[in-house]
Amino acid sequence: MILLIVFIISVVIGQALSVCVGLVVERYYTPYTGVIAFIASYFTMFWLAWRIAVRVTRPRVPARQPAE
């Protein structure tokens, strides 16, 4: 459950950044370039948010070694 919550928070923050990136690129270049930058960062943020969520919620205790 914590993993899902961290993922959703990461996605919301990441998608806000994607919108900002798209708007900044659109302002300095063409609208087409802004859309391409937005779409690229949009999908990248899902991947990045998942990686962040898994890393943040990873168990801190190392796995026990089986007795030999």
Residue frames as qw, qx, qy, qz and C-alpha x, y, z in Angstrom:
[[0.000, 0.885, 0.465, 0.000, 0.00, 0.00, 0.00],
 [0.308, -0.787, 0.112, 0.522, 2.84, 2.37, 0.84],
 [0.438, -0.077, 0.602, 0.664, 4.44, 1.61, -2.52],
 [0.200, 0.643, 0.641, 0.369, 1.27, 2.67, -4.34],
 [0.165, -0.934, -0.248, 0.196, 0.97, 5.89, -2.33],
 [0.395, -0.597, 0.331, 0.614, 4.60, 6.84, -2.95],
 [0.398, 0.187, 0.676, 0.591, 4.16, 6.02, -6.64],
 [0.110, 0.813, 0.540, 0.190, 1.07, 8.22, -6.99],
 [0.252, -0.897, -0.024, 0.363, 2.76, 11.13, -5.22],
 [0.447, -0.358, 0.509, 0.642, 5.83, 10.72, -7.44],
 [0.339, 0.436, 0.684, 0.478, 3.66, 10.61, -10.58],
 [0.004, 0.924, 0.382, -0.031, 1.75, 13.76, -9.63],
 [0.307, -0.796, 0.209, 0.478, 4.97, 15.67, -8.98],
 [0.460, -0.142, 0.649, 0.589, 6.59, 14.27, -12.12],
 [0.305, 0.610, 0.645, 0.345, 3.64, 15.10, -14.36],
 [0.074, -0.957, -0.163, 0.227, 3.60, 18.66, -13.04],
 [0.361, -0.591, 0.451, 0.562, 7.24, 18.88, -14.05],
 [0.448, 0.228, 0.727, 0.468, 6.37, 17.42, -17.47],
 [0.183, 0.869, 0.454, 0.072, 3.80, 20.14, -18.04],
 [0.215, -0.893, 0.121, 0.375, 6.33, 22.81, -17.04],
 [0.462, -0.285, 0.619, 0.568, 8.95, 21.35, -19.37],
 [0.384, 0.500, 0.689, 0.357, 6.47, 21.27, -22.25],
 [0.054, 0.951, 0.298, -0.064, 5.38, 24.86, -21.66],
 [0.323, -0.760, 0.302, 0.476, 8.94, 26.17, -21.39],
 [0.453, -0.053, 0.694, 0.557, 10.02, 24.39, -24.57],
 [0.290, 0.698, 0.618, 0.218, 6.90, 25.64, -26.36],
 [0.082, -0.946, -0.114, 0.291, 7.65, 29.21, -25.32],
 [0.252, -0.701, 0.461, 0.483, 11.21, 29.20, -26.69],
 [0.173, -0.112, 0.835, 0.510, 10.69, 26.94, -29.70],
 [0.418, -0.097, -0.505, -0.749, 7.66, 25.80, -31.68],
 [0.723, -0.197, 0.274, -0.603, 4.42, 24.35, -30.26],
 [0.913, 0.191, -0.336, -0.129, 5.22, 21.07, -32.01],
 [0.468, 0.383, -0.651, 0.458, 8.55, 20.83, -30.20],
 [0.332, -0.345, 0.491, -0.728, 6.80, 21.58, -26.92],
 [0.887, -0.051, 0.015, -0.458, 4.34, 18.74, -27.47],
 [0.818, 0.284, -0.484, 0.129, 7.13, 16.31, -28.33],
 [0.183, 0.403, -0.643, 0.626, 9.08, 17.34, -25.21],
 [0.585, -0.262, 0.332, -0.692, 5.95, 16.97, -23.09],
 [0.942, 0.050, -0.171, -0.285, 5.12, 13.50, -24.42],
 [0.660, 0.343, -0.587, 0.319, 8.69, 12.29, -23.96],
 [0.005, 0.336, -0.625, 0.704, 8.88, 13.57, -20.39],
 [0.729, -0.197, 0.067, -0.652, 5.32, 12.35, -19.66],
 [0.953, 0.030, -0.285, -0.100, 6.18, 8.72, -20.31],
 [0.508, 0.376, -0.579, 0.515, 9.64, 9.03, -18.77],
 [0.295, -0.439, 0.415, -0.741, 8.10, 10.27, -15.54],
 [0.906, -0.191, -0.055, -0.374, 6.04, 7.07, -15.14],
 [0.857, 0.183, -0.400, 0.270, 9.20, 4.98, -15.38],
 [0.261, 0.435, -0.466, 0.725, 11.14, 7.32, -13.10],
 [0.545, -0.438, 0.204, -0.685, 8.31, 7.52, -10.55],
 [0.961, -0.137, -0.194, -0.145, 8.18, 3.73, -10.33],
 [0.699, 0.272, -0.442, 0.492, 11.94, 3.51, -9.81],
 [0.047, -0.470, 0.387, -0.792, 11.78, 6.16, -7.09],
 [0.745, -0.362, 0.051, -0.558, 8.82, 4.51, -5.35],
 [0.948, -0.024, -0.307, 0.076, 10.52, 1.11, -5.31],
 [0.517, 0.342, -0.449, 0.643, 13.75, 2.60, -3.99],
 [0.256, -0.479, 0.291, -0.788, 12.01, 4.62, -1.26],
 [0.812, -0.289, 0.114, -0.495, 9.90, 1.69, -0.04],
 [0.708, 0.284, -0.637, 0.108, 12.65, -0.93, -0.25],
 [0.805, -0.565, -0.178, 0.030, 13.09, -2.88, 3.01],
 [0.002, 0.879, -0.423, 0.221, 15.99, -1.53, 5.06],
 [0.695, -0.439, 0.563, -0.080, 16.88, -4.84, 6.72],
 [0.287, 0.472, -0.762, -0.338, 19.21, -7.03, 4.66],
 [0.898, -0.019, -0.281, -0.338, 17.95, -10.48, 3.79],
 [0.635, -0.533, 0.548, -0.111, 19.09, -13.21, 6.16],
 [0.375, 0.465, -0.776, -0.202, 21.53, -15.75, 4.84],
 [0.926, -0.182, -0.214, -0.252, 20.47, -19.40, 5.18],
 [0.542, -0.636, 0.546, -0.068, 22.41, -21.33, 7.81],
 [0.680, 0.470, -0.550, -0.116, 25.01, -23.67, 6.38]]
